[in-house]
Amino acid sequence: MDNDAEMLKTVVRPKLEKLAEKHGVIVTQALPTMLELLPAGCSKAVGVQKLCDALGIDAETELLALGDAENDAEMLSLASIGVAVGNACPVARSASDFIMTERNDEGGAGLAMEQFGFD
């Protein structure tokens, strides 16, 4: 398949979501030209929550999460502070508490960690 992000979004993804629903799978996206299939109930948020539980961290009061893609949205919502970098997709932006002006390739994640207390 070529790098046609619009075709992936409007043609391929809807068909894949119908098929995925029948098989207990979810479709998410990390890059405009890449879809991901995950077992239902699996996400970055689930993994981060399990890690927080194991480390005794309260995600709702002690977790800073950084992201830029649709597959980060649940994790951004889970965190006490969810931060999207400047080039984040609309789904990640809407799930965030704060949006950096700097992009991920401009040090947005590092600047967010400095801004929110990680010296």
N, C-alpha and C positions, 0 to 999 in steps of 0.2 A: 504494500500500500504506500502511496506517496505521502507527503507531509501536508495534505489538505485538511487542516483543522476544522474547517466549516463542514466538510463532508462527514468527518468523523462525528461531529456534534449533531448534525441534522439527519444523517442517513444511518450510519453504522450504530451509534449509541442507542437510539430508540429500539432497533431490532435486537441488539445485544441485551438490552434491559428486559425485553419481553422473554427472551430465552432464559436469562439469568433468574428471573422471578420463578420460573417453573422448576428450577433446580436448587433453590435456596442459596443463591449467590447474589451479591450486590456488585454494582458497577460504580466505580469512582474514577477520578481523574487526577493525575499529578502534573501532567504536562499537556499543553493543547493538542499534541499529536500522539498521546498515549492514554489508553484506557486500562484500568486495573480491575481484575475480578477478585473478590474476596468472599470467603464463606460468610453467610449472614451472621451477624453478631461479632464480627472481627473488624477492628479499625485501629488506627493509631491511638485513639482515646482509650480503647479497652486495654491495650498494651501499657500505656502510660499509667492508667489507673491501677493496674496490677503491680507495676513497679513501685508506685507511690505507696500502695498498701504494704508491700514487702519492706519498704524502707521507713515506714511510719510517717509518711508525708501526707498531710491533708491537702489534696489537690484544690479544693475550693477556697483555701486560705493561704496556701504556701507555694503554689505552682505557677511559674511563668512559662508559657508556651509560645513558641514562635512558628509562624507558618506562612505559606504563600499559595497553597493549592487547595482544591476541593477536598482532597483526602486529609487535609489538616483541620477542617472546619469543626468536627466533633471535639477534637483535642483542644482547639482554641476556646470553644465554649465551656469545656470542662475546667479549664485552668482558672485560678484566681485572677490572673491577668493574661489575656490572650492578645498577642501582638501580631499583626500582619505587616509584612514588609511592603515597601512602596509599590512593588510590581505584583502584588498579590491579586489573585482572581477575585471577582465579585463575591463568590460564595465564602471565601476565606475572610474577606474584608467584613462581610456582614456578621460573621461569627466572632469577630474580634472586638476587644474592648478599646484597642488603640491601634492606629495605623501609622506606621513610620512613613516619612517622606522619602527616605533612602530605600533603594532597591536592595535585593539580596546580594547582587554583585557590586554594590557600593558600600557594603559593610552594615546594612540595615539591621541584621540580627545582632551583631556585636554592639552596635550603638544602642539597641534596645536593652541588651543586658546591662550596659553601663547606666542607662537612664533609669532602669528599674532596680538598681541596687547590687549589681554584680560587678564590683570593681576589679 
